[in-house]
């Protein structure tokens, strides 16, 4: 399981959310719960796309998992 930082802000009747660590992961919904769900879906989609793009670019390369502690 990975953890990310979601930030939510109410703008009029809308809730806007984004993920601090991943550019492009945004959501806008009428309720906070809907914004949370949409943001999770957007984050999954972006990570899947980035993973697929990276796999194409680096075919045949050595891949390893690395871990870092939070700053």
Buried (B, 14 or more C-beta within 10 A) or exposed (E): EEEEEBEBEEEEEEBBBBBEEBEEBBBBBEEEEBBBBBBBEBBEEBBEEEEEEEEEEEEEEEEEEEEEEEE
